[in-house]
Amino acid sequence: GAVVSQHPSRVICKSGTSVKIECRSLDFQATTMFWYRQFPKQSLMLMATSNEGSKATYEQGVEKDKFLINHASLTLSTLTVTSAHPEDSSFYICSASILTLDTSTDTQYFGPGTRLTVL
Amino acid sequence: GEDVEQSLFLSVREGDSSVINCTYTDSSSTYLYWYKQEPGAGLQLLTYIFSNMDMKQDQRLTVLLNKKDKHLSLRIADTQTGDSAIYFCAESGRRGKLQFGAGTQVVVTP
């Protein structure tokens, strides 16, 4: 249980185009979904927190007009990188949280990540 | 501020035990987590520990928590080549957010 998928796993696009990444919780309804960015050999940087039906909360320094998040249902969140540039090339990982009964707290389960390369 | 620190690299022989250490600063953390990341993949939740516990064992994994010193460790018994990966510790902060360490790369040698 607690499987999270991302699509696509890898995408190459031209500078100036927009790219949409999907994050789905396959066997559970997620309380909250999170979007992270990871640079090579570095830790995960939280970009935004997303709840179904409401606007995403962005971390300081993350441009909300650049990284559009739509959380259409309890099992689907999308991240759109608008007008992508080479500096947006990175590994994007989503997570979905679910209330874990034995801990009475939300536990995050991660997707496999999406490698974005902007030429 | 909130910070999580880990050693960056660990080399261990196959069959030996690995110990990965982590320190954190946020004393209000309720849960602490260990995640594993293989190359090009997402994070896999390995185990977690509640902050009022001092030890948790799950098969080959043992988590030790010293809340006074804000020190967390993950011991992997009988380390195998498949354990080679990056291991992240994380603490649960405010509003369900996770604060991650930089990750420890574990290399298992034959």
Contacts between the chains, C-beta under 8 A, distances in Angstrom:
chain1	res1	chain2	res2	distance
A	4	B	42	7.6
A	6	B	42	7.5
A	31	B	96	7.8
A	32	B	96	6.1
A	34	B	97	7.6
A	34	B	98	8.0
A	42	B	102	6.9
A	42	B	103	7.8
A	43	B	88	6.7
A	43	B	100	4.7
A	43	B	101	6.5
A	43	B	102	4.8
A	43	B	103	5.6
A	44	B	43	7.6
A	44	B	88	7.5
A	44	B	100	5.2
A	46	B	97	6.3
A	46	B	98	7.6
A	49	B	95	7.2
A	49	B	96	7.7
A	49	B	97	7.0
A	93	B	42	5.3
A	93	B	43	7.0
A	95	B	43	7.7
A	97	B	96	6.1
A	103	B	31	6.4
A	103	B	48	7.2
A	103	B	50	6.6
A	105	B	30	6.3
A	105	B	31	5.9
A	105	B	92	6.8
A	105	B	96	8.0
A	106	B	96	4.9
A	107	B	31	7.9
A	107	B	33	7.9
A	107	B	45	6.9
A	107	B	48	7.0
A	108	B	45	7.6
A	108	B	96	7.9
A	108	B	98	6.1
A	109	B	45	6.3
A	110	B	35	7.4
A	110	B	42	4.2
A	110	B	43	4.1
A	110	B	44	7.3
A	110	B	45	7.6
A	111	B	42	5.1
A	112	B	41	5.5
A	112	B	42	4.3
A	113	B	40	7.3
A	113	B	41	6.5
A	113	B	42	4.7
A	115	B	40	7.2
